[in-house]
Every structure is written in C-alpha cells, then in structure tokens.
Amino acid sequence: MNLLIFIFGFIIFIVYVYFLLTIISRQHKIQRNEHQNAYDTIDMDGIGNQGRFPIDKSKEK
C-alpha cells in the first residue's frame, strides 16, 4: 500500500515537472523572439535613441 502511494505520487511529480519545464521553455522562446525584434539597427553606441528626435511636422508646412 505504501509503495503504491509512493509510485502514484512520484508519477504526479514527474508530470508536474515535465509541464513546468515545458512552460519555462516556451516562455523563454517567446522572450528571446521579443528581444530579437526589439533590436535597433540604427543605435550604434548602445545607449538607445537619446540623440534622435522625431521630425516636427509643424515646421514642414
């Protein structure tokens, strides 16, 4: 009886760990894709777009 309960609990634990690692892996892939899409090709110095200002549309008219 004790062995049966232990085996049943162990199976539940293995299934839990499997799904936990699956979720972590999927979220890691999603986060990696978001960071790759956020890469700025114009940013040469690595500090962001500190020096780039948007074009003022009122001056163009």
ChimeraX attribute file (.defattr): number of C-alpha atoms within 10 A of each C-alpha:
attribute: neighborCount
match mode: 1-to-1
recipient: residues
	/A:1	6
	/A:2	7
	/A:3	8
	/A:4	9
	/A:5	10
	/A:6	11
	/A:7	12
	/A:8	11
	/A:9	12
	/A:10	12
	/A:11	12
	/A:12	12
	/A:13	11
	/A:14	11
	/A:15	11
	/A:16	12
	/A:17	12
	/A:18	11
	/A:19	11
	/A:20	11
	/A:21	11
	/A:22	12
	/A:23	12
	/A:24	11
	/A:25	12
	/A:26	11
	/A:27	12
	/A:28	12
	/A:29	12
	/A:30	11
	/A:31	12
	/A:32	12
	/A:33	11
	/A:34	11
	/A:35	10
	/A:36	9
	/A:37	9
	/A:38	9
	/A:39	9
	/A:40	11
	/A:41	6
	/A:42	10
	/A:43	13
	/A:44	9
	/A:45	7
	/A:46	9
	/A:47	8
	/A:48	11
	/A:49	12
	/A:50	8
	/A:51	8
	/A:52	9
	/A:53	7
	/A:54	6
	/A:55	8
	/A:56	8
	/A:57	7
	/A:58	6
	/A:59	6
	/A:60	6
	/A:61	5
